[in-house]
Each structure stands twice: as C-alpha cells, then as structure tokens.
Amino acid sequence: MPPIPDSVMSPVANENHLV
C-alpha cells in the first residue's frame, strides 16, 4: 500500500478507496 497523496488531496478518492 504505497502512499497516495492524490487520495489525501481528493476527499472523494479517499471514500472510493475505503469502499
């Protein structure tokens, strides 16, 4: 699980990753 700054920048991406 490499660091994904994009997910931190985009709250929507973070939710998608969690789901």
ChimeraX commands (.cxc) that place a marker at each C-alpha (Angstrom):
marker #1 position 0.00,0.00,0.00 radius 0.5
marker #1 position 2.17,2.88,-1.25 radius 0.5
marker #1 position 1.48,6.47,-0.15 radius 0.5
marker #1 position -1.28,8.03,-2.30 radius 0.5
marker #1 position -1.16,11.85,-2.00 radius 0.5
marker #1 position -3.97,12.04,-4.58 radius 0.5
marker #1 position -6.35,10.40,-2.10 radius 0.5
marker #1 position -5.37,12.92,0.57 radius 0.5
marker #1 position -5.84,15.80,-1.87 radius 0.5
marker #1 position -9.19,14.47,-3.12 radius 0.5
marker #1 position -11.62,13.54,-0.30 radius 0.5
marker #1 position -13.81,11.79,-2.87 radius 0.5
marker #1 position -10.97,9.49,-3.92 radius 0.5
marker #1 position -10.38,8.61,-0.28 radius 0.5
marker #1 position -14.01,7.49,0.12 radius 0.5
marker #1 position -13.81,5.44,-3.06 radius 0.5
marker #1 position -10.69,3.70,-1.77 radius 0.5
marker #1 position -12.37,2.90,1.53 radius 0.5
marker #1 position -15.42,1.39,-0.15 radius 0.5
marker link #1:1,2 radius 0.2
marker link #1:2,3 radius 0.2
marker link #1:3,4 radius 0.2
marker link #1:4,5 radius 0.2
marker link #1:5,6 radius 0.2
marker link #1:6,7 radius 0.2
marker link #1:7,8 radius 0.2
marker link #1:8,9 radius 0.2
marker link #1:9,10 radius 0.2
marker link #1:10,11 radius 0.2
marker link #1:11,12 radius 0.2
marker link #1:12,13 radius 0.2
marker link #1:13,14 radius 0.2
marker link #1:14,15 radius 0.2
marker link #1:15,16 radius 0.2
marker link #1:16,17 radius 0.2
marker link #1:17,18 radius 0.2
marker link #1:18,19 radius 0.2
view
